[in-house]
Amino acid sequence: MPPRFFSSTQLPRRDFPLSFALDERVAQHVRVLRLAVGDTITLFDGQTAPLDGEAAAVITAIDKKKVVAEILAWQNRSAESSLDVALMQALAVGDKMDLIVQKAVELGVREVVPLRTERSTLKLDAERAQKRVAHWNGVAIAACEQCGRNRVPEVTSIRSLDEALAANTVTTRRVALLHPQGGVALNPWANANQGHPLAIVVGPEGGFTEAEIMQALALGATLVTLGPRVLRTETAGLAALAALQAVIGDLG
């Protein structure tokens, strides 16, 4: 398969063949991969339906200032799941958040909401938070390039749990807060809420405080368990997403 690249500039949908200058990010990837004039690539721009799809193109010029491709055709294609699910993930240290965002995108998540919680080890000031969110959105783009998605899920600004759940009332997602002693198993909860937008909420390494749990319940969340074992923060949300896609989504 030709390498896939996300274009920050909207791609044309007709009047092919058409010369198209690649944005600097894509041009840099072309140089790093040592692609050459005549190599084929696939481009997508993240637009939602009915504009989602991808363009077949061939590289026609490479120099230090720019890379130009000729777009040959447009294909309307979607790799999106019918399951509309968001991941609300407590901030995790090191490169765990990169892993979580990357794999959540591969598993079809529609949105990732980083959470600032009482027991989060990672603490970010406003400037660092903005930079990390921009970085995580870049991780989401790269994951789409790899996995074949043509729509790019957003990684939102960092929010507190109550802010995230209060904002959720606008989209009316059914919310599962994962908890080792949760009273409802994931599969029955998924089947009971099939056809509705969903959200999975994952706590930090030390778990949510009792006050946070009570606050989430008051805002409509349901405590949900993944079984008898305690999963790490970087494992729990991904396991839940995979299970949801298998039970009511498009996995398998």
MARTOR-557637 format. One record per residue: y, z, x of N, C-alpha, C in turn; residue in one letter; residue number from 1. Coordinates in steps of 0.05 Angstrom, whole numbers, plus 5000, padded with zeros to 4 digits. Each point is the difference from the previous one (the first is absolute). Last residue first. Layout:
   n.v   n.w   n.u  ca.v  ca.w  ca.u   c.v   c.w   c.u  residuo  num
     Y     Z     X     Y     Z     X     Y     Z     X        a  NUM
...
***
This chain:
   n.v   n.w   n.u  ca.v  ca.w  ca.u   c.v   c.w   c.u  residuo  num
  4849  5291  4715  4971  4998  4995  4994  4990  4972        g  252
  5094  5029  5008  4984  5003  5024  4971  5000  4993        l  251
  5082  4996  4942  4987  4974  5008  4983  5003  5025        d  250
  5025  5079  4923  5016  4979  5013  4983  4976  5007        g  249
  4972  5087  4963  5016  4986  4979  5017  4977  5012        i  248
  4933  5050  5053  4993  5008  4973  5015  4984  4979        v  247
  5014  4987  5095  4972  4995  4994  4993  5006  4971        a  246
  5087  5018  5034  4996  4971  4999  4971  4993  4994        q  245
  5021  5091  5009  5013  4989  4977  4996  4970  4998        l  244
  4969  5044  5077  4984  5007  4977  5012  4989  4975        a  243
  5048  4990  5079  4976  4983  5001  4982  5006  4976        a  242
  5077  5053  5010  5008  4972  4994  4975  4982  4999        l  241
  4989  5090  5027  5006  4998  4972  5006  4971  4992        a  240
  4987  5019  5091  4975  5003  4985  5004  4997  4970        a  239
  5076  5003  5054  4986  4974  5004  4973  5000  4986        l  238
  5052  5080  5000  5013  4979  4984  4985  4973  5002        g  237
  4968  5074  5054  4998  5005  4971  5012  4977  4983        a  236
  5002  5007  5099  4976  4989  4988  5001  5001  4970        t  235
  5068  5036  5059  4999  4971  5005  4975  4987  4988        e  234
  5013  5095  4993  5022  4986  4986  4999  4970  5004        t  233
  4908  5052  5006  5025  5002  5014  5021  4984  4985        r  232
  4916  5045  4949  5007  4976  5016  5027  5004  5013        l  231
  4915  5063  4959  5029  4999  5003  5007  4977  5019        v  230
  4911  5010  4931  5010  5002  5028  5031  4998  5000        r  229
  4944  4993  4919  4997  5026  5012  5011  5003  5028        p  228
  5043  4928  4928  4973  5009  5006  4999  5026  5015        g  227
  5079  4953  4968  4984  4978  5011  4972  5009  5007        l  226
  5080  5035  4924  4985  5005  5024  4984  4975  5008        t  225
  5096  5029  4941  4976  4983  5002  4986  5006  5026        v  224
  5085  5033  4926  4985  5007  5025  4973  4985  4999        l  223
  5092  4966  4952  4974  5012  4995  4987  5007  5026        t  222
  5110  4986  4962  4977  4993  5018  4975  5014  4991        a  221
  5093  5008  4961  4980  4982  4988  4976  4992  5018        g  220
  5077  5063  5013  5011  4973  4998  4979  4980  4992        l  219
  4979  5092  5013  5021  5000  4980  5012  4972  4996        a  218
  4937  5013  5069  4987  5002  4973  5020  4999  4978        l  217
  5032  5003  5088  4988  4974  4994  4987  5000  4973        a  216
  5035  5082  5031  5022  4981  4995  4989  4973  4992        q  215
  4940  5065  5030  5009  5006  4973  5023  4982  4992        m  214
  4969  4991  5088  4979  4992  4981  5009  5005  4971        i  213
  5055  5029  5070  5001  4971  4998  4979  4990  4979        e  212
  5002  5092  5021  5024  4993  4985  5001  4970  4996        a  211
  4932  5035  5054  4995  5005  4972  5023  4992  4983        e  210
  4990  4947  5090  5003  5028  4993  4994  5004  4970        t  209
  4954  4921  5060  5023  5007  4984  5002  5030  4996        f  208
  4948  4962  5088  4999  5000  4971  5026  5006  4986        g  207
  4980  4988  5097  4996  5027  4989  4998  5002  4970        g  206
  5014  4916  5045  4977  5012  5013  4994  5028  4989        e  205
  5055  4943  4932  5000  5000  5029  4975  5014  5011        p  204
  4997  4949  4902  5015  5021  5013  4999  4998  5031        g  203
  4994  4925  4915  4985  5012  5022  5017  5020  5015        v  202
  4990  4937  4902  5017  5017  5015  4983  5016  5020        v  201
  4998  4904  4935  4984  5020  5014  5019  5016  5018        i  200
  5011  4935  4906  5010  5010  5025  4981  5021  5011        a  199
  5005  4910  4921  4990  5025  5011  5015  5008  5025        l  198
  5004  4933  4902  5008  5004  5028  4992  5028  5009        p  197
  4941  4960  4922  5026  5012  5004  5007  4998  5030        h  196
  4916  4972  4965  5019  4984  4986  5029  5010  5003        g  195
  4920  5070  5009  4998  4971  5006  5020  4984  4983        q  194
  4978  5098  5006  5027  4989  5003  5000  4970  5006        n  193
  4920  5053  4989  5016  5009  4977  5028  4988  5001        a  192
  4939  4984  5072  4991  4986  4975  5017  5008  4976        n  191
  5017  5044  5082  5007  4971  5002  4992  4986  4974        a  190
  4976  5090  5009  5029  4998  4997  5008  4970  5000        w  189
  4910  5021  5017  5007  5004  4971  5030  4997  4996        p  188
  4973  4993  5091  4990  4978  4983  5005  5004  4970        n  187
  5024  5069  5066  5016  4976  5001  4990  4978  4980        l  186
  4987  5106  4979  4990  4981  5020  5015  4974  4998        a  185
  5037  5100  4974  4991  4975  4989  4991  4982  5022        v  184
  5038  5089  5015  4980  5004  4979  4989  4974  4989        g  183
  5036  5033  5103  5008  4987  4975  4979  5000  4979        g  182
  5006  5035  5095  4990  5015  4977  5010  4988  4973        q  181
  5025  4960  5083  4972  5006  5004  4987  5015  4977        p  180
  5079  4929  4986  4999  5028  5008  4970  5007  5003        h  179
  5079  4915  4975  4974  5007  5012  5000  5028  5010        l  178
  5054  4951  4919  5006  5015  5024  4973  5009  5011        l  177
  5032  4919  4930  4978  5017  5009  5008  5013  5026        a  176
  5052  4946  4911  5000  5011  5027  4976  5018  5005        v  175
  5041  4911  4939  4983  5023  4997  4994  5011  5027        r  174
  5091  4943  4974  4973  5000  5013  4985  5026  4992        r  173
  5093  4961  4974  4979  5013  4983  4972  4996  5012        t  172
  5094  4975  5029  4978  4981  5000  4976  5010  4984        t  171
  5077  5054  5007  5011  4974  4993  4978  4980  4997        v  170
  4983  5088  5031  5003  4999  4971  5011  4974  4990        t  169
  4993  5024  5094  4976  4987  4988  5002  4999  4970        n  168
  5064  5046  5053  5005  4971  5000  4977  4985  4987        a  167
  4990  5092  5012  5021  4995  4980  5006  4970  4998        a  166
  4939  5028  5066  4988  5002  4973  5021  4996  4978        l  165
  5029  5001  5090  4981  4978  4996  4989  5000  4972        a  164
  5055  5072  5026  5016  4975  4998  4982  4976  4994        e  163
  4959  5083  5017  5013  5000  4974  5017  4975  4996        d  162
  4959  5013  5085  4980  4996  4979  5013  4999  4972        l  161
  5061  4969  5080  4985  5025  4994  4981  4994  4978        s  160
  5029  4919  5065  5009  5016  4977  4985  5027  5000        r  159
  5028  4904  5063  4985  5025  4999  5011  5018  4978        i  158
  5005  4891  4992  5013  5022  5015  4983  5025  4997        s  157
  4942  4915  4984  5026  5010  4990  5012  5020  5020        t  156
  4934  4913  5007  4999  5028  5008  5028  5011  4994        v  155
  4949  4910  4954  5023  5015  5012  4991  5028  5009        e  154
  4940  4904  4993  5007  5026  4987  5023  5014  5014        p  153
  4979  4893  4995  5002  5022  5019  5007  5026  4985        v  152
  4947  4900  4978  5022  5018  4991  4999  5025  5019        r  151
  4937  4933  5013  5025  4986  5001  5023  5015  4988        n  150
  4897  5021  5051  5018  5005  4978  5026  4984  5003        r  149
  4924  5006  5064  5002  4977  4982  5017  5005  4975        g  148
  4978  5055  5084  4980  5002  4979  5002  4977  4979        c  147
  5059  5009  5080  4972  5001  5008  4981  4997  4977        q  146
  5094  5003  4987  4994  4976  5016  4970  5000  5006        e  145
  5033  5076  4957  4998  4977  4982  4993  4974  5015        c  144
  5017  5077  5051  4975  5003  4985  4995  4977  4981        a  143
  5082  5006  5046  4979  4992  5018  4972  5002  4986        a  142
  5075  5032  4953  5002  4971  5003  4977  4990  5017        i  141
  5009  5093  4991  4991  4988  4975  5000  4969  5002        a  140
  5037  5049  5071  4971  5003  5000  4988  4987  4975        v  139
  5093  5005  5006  4990  4980  5018  4970  5001  5002        g  138
  5042  5066  4951  5001  4974  4985  4991  4977  5018        n  137
  5007  5084  5039  4977  4999  4982  5000  4975  4983        w  136
  5074  5016  5058  4976  4995  5015  4976  4997  4982        h  135
  5080  5027  4961  5002  4972  5008  4975  4992  5016        a  134
  5007  5090  4978  4995  4984  4976  5001  4970  5006        v  133
  5024  5059  5069  4971  5001  4995  4993  4984  4975        r  132
  5091  5010  5022  4986  4983  5020  4970  4999  4995        k  131
  5054  5058  4947  5006  4972  4994  4985  4981  5019        q  130
  4994  5092  5017  4985  4993  4975  5005  4970  4993        a  129
  5048  5038  5071  4973  4995  5008  4983  4992  4976        r  128
  5089  5025  4984  4999  4976  5016  4972  4993  5008        e  127
  5016  5080  4950  5006  4976  4985  4997  4975  5016        a  126
  4940  5079  5034  5028  5000  4990  5005  4973  4987        d  125
  4902  5049  5007  5017  4978  5009  5028  5004  4989        l  124
  4894  5048  5019  5027  5004  4989  5019  4979  5012        k  123
  4887  5025  4989  5020  4981  5009  5027  5005  4986        l  122
  4925  5051  4976  5005  5005  5028  5023  4983  5010        t  121
  4982  5035  4897  4999  4976  5017  5008  5008  5029        s  120
  4996  5057  4917  4983  5004  5024  4997  4975  5017        r  119
  5056  5002  4920  5005  5025  5013  4984  5004  5026        e  118
  5023  4899  4971  4989  5023  4987  5004  5026  5016        t  117
  5027  4888  4985  5008  5023  5015  4991  5025  4986        r  116
  4962  4894  4994  5009  5025  4988  5007  5020  5021        l  115
  4990  4885  4982  4997  5022  5018  5012  5026  4989        p  114
  4960  4910  4951  5022  5018  4999  4995  5023  5020        v  113
  4966  4892  4975  4995  5025  5015  5025  5017  5000        v  112
  4953  4913  4938  5023  5014  5010  4990  5025  5016        e  111
  4939  4937  4961  5025  4986  4992  5024  5012  5013        r  110
  4892  4993  5034  5020  5017  4989  5025  4984  4993        v  109
  4911  4971  5040  5013  4990  4976  5021  5017  4988        g  108
  4943  5006  5084  4985  5008  4976  5015  4994  4974        l  107
  5038  4982  5086  4975  4985  5000  4985  5006  4974        e  106
  5076  5051  5016  5008  4973  4993  4975  4982  4998        v  105
  4988  5088  5030  5007  5000  4971  5008  4972  4991        a  104
  4983  5014  5092  4976  4999  4984  5005  5000  4970        k  103
  5075  5008  5060  4985  4975  5005  4975  4997  4982        q  102
  5051  5081  4998  5015  4977  4988  4984  4974  5003        v  101
  4965  5077  5042  4999  5003  4971  5014  4976  4986        i  100
  5004  5006  5095  4972  4994  4991  4999  5000  4969        l   99
  5081  5027  5040  4995  4971  5004  4973  4992  4989        d   98
  5020  5091  5001  5014  4986  4978  4997  4970  5003        m   97
  4964  5056  5068  4984  5001  4975  5014  4985  4978        k   96
  5023  5018  5097  4999  4973  4988  4984  4999  4974        d   95
  5050  5090  5029  4989  4980  5017  5000  4972  4987        g   94
  5002  5079  4930  5010  4998  5027  4987  4977  5015        v   93
  5024  5008  4891  4979  5009  5019  5010  4993  5028        a   92
  5039  5012  4890  5004  4991  5027  4979  5012  5018        l   91
  4978  4983  4897  5015  5019  5016  5001  4990  5029        a   90
  4988  4935  4914  4986  5012  5023  5019  5019  5015        q   89
  4978  4936  4907  5020  5020  5008  4988  5017  5022        m   88
  4976  4899  4955  4992  5022  5017  5024  5017  5007        l   87
  4972  4927  4914  5018  5008  5022  4987  5023  5015        a   86
  4964  4914  4931  4998  5028  5010  5019  5004  5023        v   85
  4958  4927  4924  5027  5007  5009  4999  5029  5008        d   84
  4924  4918  4987  5005  5029  4999  5027  5006  5012        l   83
  4960  4914  5000  5010  5005  4973  5007  5030  4997        s   82
  5004  4950  5097  4982  5012  4981  5013  5003  4973        s   81
  5025  4923  5076  5007  5026  4988  4978  5010  4981        e   80
  5016  4917  5056  4978  5017  5007  5004  5028  4988        a   79
  5037  4892  4980  5004  5028  5000  4974  5015  5008        s   78
  5055  4895  5000  4976  5016  5004  5007  5029  5001        r   77
  5040  4892  4993  5002  5025  4985  4974  5016  5003        n   76
  5042  4926  5070  4977  5008  4983  5006  5026  4986        q   75
  5051  4910  5058  5001  5028  4989  4977  5004  4982        w   74
  5026  4931  5091  4991  5004  4972  5003  5029  4992        a   73
  5032  4963  5085  4985  4977  4989  4994  5003  4971        l   72
  5075  5034  5080  4984  5009  4977  4988  4976  4986        i   71
  5032  5016  5104  5002  4982  4978  4982  5010  4978        e   70
  5054  5055  5083  4975  4990  4988  5006  4980  4978        a   69
  5049  5053  5093  5003  4984  4976  4972  4991  4991        v   68
  5057  5077  5067  4974  4987  4994  5002  4986  4973        v   67
  5076  5037  5082  4989  4998  4973  4972  4988  5000        k   66
  5052  5024  5081  5018  5008  4979  4988  4999  4972        k   65
  4955  4975  5083  5008  5027  5003  5018  5010  4977        k   64
  4931  4923  4976  5016  5004  5024  5010  5029  5000        d   63
  4933  4924  4942  5002  5027  5010  5018  5000  5025        i   62
  4963  4934  4908  5018  5004  5023  5000  5029  5008        a   61
  4944  4964  4930  5010  4975  5010  5018  5004  5024        t   60
  4915  5048  4935  5022  5005  5019  5009  4973  5013        i   59
  4956  5014  4900  4993  4993  5027  5024  5004  5018        v   58
  4961  5037  4895  5020  4989  5018  4988  4994  5027        a   57
  4985  5037  4889  4986  4989  5023  5021  4986  5017        a   56
  5016  5083  4927  5005  4973  5009  4983  4993  5024        a   55
  4995  5072  4908  5002  4996  5029  5003  4971  5007        e   54
  5015  5079  4912  4983  4979  5011  5005  4998  5030        g   53
  5053  5040  4904  4983  5008  5022  4981  4977  5008        d   52
  5066  5003  4926  5008  4987  5024  4982  5007  5024        l   51
  5007  5032  4902  4982  4977  5005  5006  4985  5027        p   50
  4990  5091  5011  4993  4979  4981  5025  4993  4983        a   49
  5025  5041  5094  4981  5008  4979  4996  4976  4981        t   48
  5026  4998  5109  5011  4999  4973  4978  5008  4980        q   47
  4996  4992  5101  4999  5025  4985  5010  5000  4972        g   46
  4987  4928  5071  5026  5014  5000  5001  5025  4982        d   45
  4930  4930  5067  5005  5011  4974  5025  5016  5000        f   44
  4936  4921  5062  5023  5017  4996  5001  5010  4972        l   43
  4929  4956  5081  5005  5005  4972  5023  5019  4997        t   42
  4966  4922  5080  5005  5028  4992  5003  5001  4970        i   41
  4966  4929  5090  5005  5005  4971  5004  5030  4996        t   40
  5020  4934  5090  4983  5021  4988  5008  5004  4971        d   39
  5048  4941  5059  4976  4988  4988  4981  5020  4988        g   38
  5064  5031  5078  5007  4978  4981  4974  4986  4991        v   37
  4982  5098  5031  5012  4976  5011  5008  4981  4978        a   36
  4978  5114  5023  4995  4977  4983  5016  4976  5011        l   35
  4989  5096  5031  4998  4976  5016  4991  4976  4983        r   34
  5022  5094  4976  4973  4990  4996  4995  4974  5016        l   33
  5086  5040  5003  4981  5020  5010  4971  4990  4997        v   32
  5070  4947  4963  5001  5000  5029  4979  5019  5012        r   31
  5010  4999  4907  4990  4974  5008  4999  4998  5031        v   30
  5041  5075  4960  4970  5001  4998  4988  4974  5009        h   29
  5093  5003  4996  4990  5017  5022  4970  5002  4999        q   28
  5043  4955  4930  5001  4984  5025  4990  5016  5024        a   27
  5008  5043  4917  4977  4982  5000  5000  4984  5026        v   26
  5073  5057  4987  4975  5015  5002  4976  4982  5002        r   25
  5086  4962  4986  4995  5008  5028  4975  5016  5002        e   24
  5004  4925  4924  5018  5022  5007  4991  5012  5027        d   23
  4985  4895  4977  4988  5027  4996  5019  5022  5008        l   22
  5019  4897  4962  5003  5017  5024  4990  5028  4994        a   21
  4975  4900  4958  5008  5027  4993  5001  5017  5026        f   20
  4986  4892  4949  5004  5015  5025  5011  5028  4993        s   19
  4936  4936  4937  5027  5010  5003  5002  5016  5026        l   18
  4936  4924  4932  5002  5019  5022  5029  5007  5005        p   17
  4991  5008  4912  4987  4999  5026  4994  4971  5008        f   16
  5044  5050  4918  5013  4980  5018  4989  5000  5028        d   15
  4988  5092  4944  4996  4971  4994  5015  4983  5020        r   14
  5001  5098  5000  4976  4996  4984  4994  4970  4994        r   13
  5053  5065  5082  5002  4980  4979  4974  4997  4986        p   12
  5028  5095  5045  4989  4974  5007  5005  4980  4977        l   11
  5056  5091  5036  4984  4989  4978  4992  4971  5007        q   10
  5016  5075  5075  5015  4980  4986  4983  4988  4978        t    9
  4963  5061  5058  5021  5015  4986  5019  4982  4986        s    8
  4893  4987  5025  5026  4989  5004  5021  5017  4985        s    7
  4894  5014  5042  5019  5006  4979  5027  4989  5008        f    6
  4898  4964  5032  5025  5013  5007  5018  5004  4975        f    5
  4891  4973  5041  5018  5003  4978  5025  5016  5008        r    4
  4920  4931  5051  5014  5026  4998  5020  5000  4978        p    3
  4914  4938  4988  5025  5000  5016  5012  5028  4999        p    2
  4893  4987  4993  5024  5000  4983  5025  5000  5018        m    1
***
